[in-house]
């Protein structure tokens, strides 16, 4: 007999309840306040729109030094019939170690049978394998400075939205960019444009966070990757994450639904060696008016 979405969501809530009992301290288990209520509402009124996928984070403390490793969890609606999306990160792990940890984590998850809740098993696996990587890292720290420098990749994403107005959304954008050490800007108004640059995994995490749960009119228009043997900071076009606002063409009604001055925006892009992006974002070649 086929398993339904309703049955899967009920199992997800049972697993969350178990994990909350295991991690009662503040900051150990992070879950959006609306996540569980939205699923419960769907379960009471099955047949309506599906709730956003369940998403949460678990802070694990590994080894005697209690190094923090964060496990990020995103559950498809049909989990546990399908595999969860898991990602482990820690400031104590080098980029290559983190990549290795998550590659092996994905392999471990794929080896488990479908139909069984597995976040707890994955959590234990992450703790055990993070400890091994941390111990190896400690043993090789003395010769780390003698190793050949690993090439770094600057990732830059250009994101377009029909509009960006709401204060809570703008706060989410700026808080997330700051947390992930991303530079760039957010152009408020209509249209709305966001640029973020930094490590690829941080940019992708930013994109994942801001577009959930239901930002409909948003798309990533263009991605740039630039490789360097030095610091990616030398490749950044922006030195901070800016709140970009230009004088509007006019005021159209009570909602302040105004179009931003795209001429000023084009000038801004050219000042940051990005004039070519204008056509990618808007489909037309940008031209500055003569003074």
DOMILO-74441 format. One record per residue (C-alpha): residue in one letter; x, y, z. Coordinates in pm, whole numbers, plus 50000, padded with zeros to 5 digits. Each point is the difference from the previous one (the first is absolute). Layout:
# residues N
AXYZ;...
END
This chain:
# residues 291
X500005000050000;X501435033849895;X501065023550276;X498335034349989;X501465034650056;X497795002950309;X501564968850155;X503515012649922;X499345033950159;X498604983350311;X503244980050034;X502065031749951;X498195016850289;X500594969750222;X503715001749921;X500135037350076;X498284994050333;X502644973950088;X502885022849899;X498575029250201;X500014977950310;X503644991149932;X501095036249944;X498005021350247;X502615027450046;X499725033049818;X501945000049675;X500394962249978;X496994994349775;X498955028349768;X496624998249831;X497905027349841;X497065008650226;X497474994849718;X501404966949873;X498154975450223;X496685019650014;X499865001749619;X500384962249977;X497434994450273;X497575022649815;X500504979849682;X499454967350187;X496715013150138;X498885011449656;X501644975349763;X499425009149638;X501095036250022;X503355014549898;X503024981450131;X501925017350280;X503635010749946;X502514971450036;X501014994950362;X503405015450068;X502075001950317;X503545000550141;X501634979750274;X503105012750183;X502274970550086;X502945002850237;X502814976649903;X502994987150199;X501465011250329;X500405035449869;X496265000749920;X500575012849649;X496725011249843;X498834981849688;X496655011149858;X497814975249815;X497555016949763;X496934979349917;X497495004949717;X497284973749972;X498164993949672;X496274995150047;X500364962549934;X502794994150255;X500594973650137;X498984982949675;X502645021549829;X503355010750139;X500355032250205;X502305028149887;X502745003850261;X503005023050020;X502595001750279;X502185030650058;X502545011250257;X502445028850029;X502524974850136;X500104980549673;X501905011149693;X498065003549678;X501364967149862;X499174981850323;X496475013649994;X499594988649640;X501314965550094;X497674997850299;X496905008949796;X500934977149710;X500304970650238;X496845010750183;X498014999049675;X501424965549929;X499044988050347;X496445013149966;X499594983149661;X501044966950157;X497125000950248;X496694984049913;X497105022549901;X496985002450226;X501915004050326;X500645032450188;X503745005849984;X500895035250124;X501104986250339;X502254974149832;X501425026949771;X500655022350300;X501984972450175;X501924993149680;X500925036949966;X501255001350360;X502204969349957;X501465009949665;X500475036750091;X502084988750297;X502274979849770;X500515029649769;X500665023650291;X502634976550143;X501694996749661;X499945037749963;X501675004850338;X502754975149915;X500855017249673;X499735036150119;X503775004150046;X500764993849635;X496965017749859;X501955031749925;X502404980449780;X497294985349777;X499275012749652;X497265026050014;X496644986549892;X498235019449731;X496955019250121;X496905008349798;X498085032650025;X496324994349926;X497795029449900;X496244997349957;X497715025649835;X496424996350121;X496955017549855;X496625005550165;X496855017449879;X500245022050309;X501535001850348;X498115020750257;X499204982150325;X502205009250295;X500034964650141;X501214986449663;X502725026249974;X501114991950355;X500194963149908;X502135008149696;X502465021850191;X500254977150303;X500674969949780;X502655018049790;X501795011550315;X499914965450158;X501484983849689;X502705026649945;X498575010849665;X500505033649836;X497835016249734;X496785019950018;X496224999250020;X498165024449773;X496695008150166;X496915009149800;X498624988849665;X501804981549855;X502074985050279;X503534987749938;X502384981450232;X503664992349941;X501984977950237;X503644989749970;X502134977150214;X500664962850036;X497764978549780;X498484980350287;X499145032550181;X498375015449693;X497974968549939;X498954999450366;X498895036649971;X497964991949689;X498394970350171;X499105019950311;X498505031149840;X497864982949740;X498204977950254;X497284995650090;X498005017149726;X501775028449820;X498414994849659;X501285028849787;X503734994450033;X502654983949780;X503774996649983;X500805016349665;X503764995349985;X502904983650184;X503695008449977;X502874978050122;X503555013250024;X502884977950115;X503035013050188;X502994986250191;X499805029650236;X497165013050213;X496585003549841;X499755033550180;X502305014249733;X497404991549734;X496985015650168;X498345028949818;X498305011650319;X501585005850342;X496804995950202;X496354990849949;X498355032649900;X496435012450038;X499515014149652;X497185025149941;X499635025149720;X497595028549944;X496794986149850;X498375011849679;X496755006650184;X497494989250259;X497224977749871;X497354998250268;X499834993250370;X502314969649992;X503005020749892;X500214975649709;X502705018649815;X502514991449731;X503645006550085;X502115022449778;X501784973849790;X502325026149852;X501535005550343;X500174962550048;X501884995849669;X502475026650111;X500494981150328;X500654967349813;X502565016549772;X501805014550301;X500374964150123;X501174985049669;X496614983649942;X498305020249729;X499494968549789;X497664986250267;X497315026049916;X499054982249677;X500014966050175;X497625012850269;X497615020249787;X500434986849643;X501005033849857;X503325017249958;X500565027150256;X500755035349876;X500815030150212;X498335032649906;X502275028749891;X500525027450257;
END
